[in-house]
Amino acid sequence: MGRKKSKSEKTKRGKVKKSKKERVKVVEKKEGIVSGIGREEAFSLVERYAYTLPQKLRDELIEKMLQYNMTKEEALEMIEEVVKKYQKSLVDPGEAVGMVAAQSVGEPSTQMTLRTFHYAGVREFNVTLGLPRLIEIVDARRVPSTPIMHIYLEDNVKRDKEKVLDIARKIELTTIENIAKDVTLDYLESSIIIDLDPEMLENRGVTVEDVIKMLNKVKGKKGRVERQSEYTIIFYTGIEDISRLRRMFDRILGLRLKGIKGIKHAIIRYDEEKQEYMIVAEGSNLAAVLQVEGVDARRTRTNDINEIQEVLGIEATRTAIIEEMSNVLNEQGLDVDIRHIMLIADAMTLTGRLRQVGRHGVAGEKLSVLARAAFEVTVKHLTDAAMRGEIDELRGVTENVIIGSRPIPLGTGIVKLLMWYGFNPKEQ
């Protein structure tokens, strides 16, 4: 038989009831009657651990104490738990953090699905995810396979759908091919016949006069532009050579009427959480988009890391690498410690320029000749090193594994201990 419940523990519905003292304390805390420790006392409690916890963590502890109106006992209990967890998270001296990071990211990556995400309702509007995207990031590809921009807007615009639509029209690249029903090349007359689509003209905010004006800019001395009907334009090129005429035809198809170069599509999305409209653009041109009036430069993002380096600098590039890698892994449901990703980002941006993790970047620029040779193109690295008279100091793991004649500088192998045999303390 179990013990008999006291009156304070029973209720009519069979639930455990809190004691009067506990109920009073809860009520008092809700009403703000109980005053917890003040800022000065919280500061004095936390500053005891000034040499144990970093400043940012200590500041956060103080804010939490005040936010939850903690008593001294509760505050001390929280501090002890934080110190315990912080000390467990520290890296031991001599630990191979690079190898741990490589394994921690590499192993989950093998479980990724090779798929792309499709934006519903937009033809050929995909985002590369999973392993292909992760490879793009660490290889620092010059141009991502599916460049995407998430364009956020300023406060006076972001909730007005019409204004957002106007900005999307300004951003989206519009060419003659986008607004034409049909474009025909007439070899006999050396002319290009353009049949415009009135619906697309209205949708893109372009007029027939805009098209004629742009054609006049490229017609040359012998060319002329004639408006045959309301939506039909004939462009007499004056070019007799067939190959040149074909090149002019291709040029006319891609002639930019409005919008930003590189932005193929721009669609409007409503963010339920933030209660605002934003624009998702296929293609990327960060420098030009940030200059558009109404665009919030602080929140606008692109997945083109090289472009971020050119426009915003190396610190922003490091942050972008961390964000992009974290997003890829999170989308696949893979839990990887952020510090491993940060270490990779640090290695890629250490020199002040973006480098790939490969033989043309981080691995190929190691100081050790043997480490470089062990990665790829062995003969080339050894030959180049011999021609230059390079010396390998054997300070890394790879080169010491290769020669196998000395301890690997990891763990206990990182400690250099000197001993005097036959030492007698009594002689001192």
Number of C-alpha atoms within 10 A of each C-alpha: 3 4 5 7 9 9 10 11 13 13 11 6 6 8 9 14 14 13 11 10 8 11 12 12 13 13 12 13 16 10 9 11 10 15 12 20 18 15 13 9 13 24 17 11 18 19 16 10 15 11 8 12 17 11 14 8 12 20 14 10 20 22 14 14 23 17 10 11 18 20 16 16 9 13 22 16 10 16 19 12 10 16 14 11 11 14 11 10 9 8 10 10 12 13 14 14 15 13 11 12 19 14 13 16 20 11 10 16 19 10 12 19 12 11 13 15 11 13 13 9 8 11 9 11 19 17 18 20 21 23 20 17 22 22 15 19 24 17 17 21 15 12 14 19 15 17 20 24 21 18 23 22 23 16 12 9 20 21 16 12 16 11 14 23 17 12 21 22 21 19 24 22 21 25 19 24 17 19 24 19 15 13 19 12 17 13 14 7 13 18 23 22 19 25 20 23 17 17 11 15 18 11 11 22 13 17 16 16 10 11 19 16 12 15 21 13 8 15 16 12 8 9 16 16 17 12 15 12 9 10 16 18 21 22 22 18 21 16 18 13 10 11 10 10 20 16 10 18 19 11 13 20 16 13 18 18 20 18 20 21 16 17 21 18 21 25 17 16 14 14 10 8 6 7 10 18 20 25 24 19 24 21 25 25 21 23 14 13 21 17 11 14 12 17 22 19 17 10 11 17 19 20 23 28 25 20 18 22 19 14 14 12 15 21 14 13 25 23 15 21 25 20 16 19 23 19 16 20 20 13 11 16 11 16 12 16 12 13 12 20 20 19 15 22 25 18 18 24 19 14 11 13 15 24 22 21 19 15 15 11 16 19 19 19 14 13 16 19 22 21 24 22 20 16 14 14 11 14 11 12 18 17 12 12 17 12 8 9 9 13 11 14 11 20 12 17 15 17 20 18 14 12 10 10 8 10 12 18 18 14 12 12 12 13 11 7 6 6 6 6 6 6 9 8 6 5 5 5
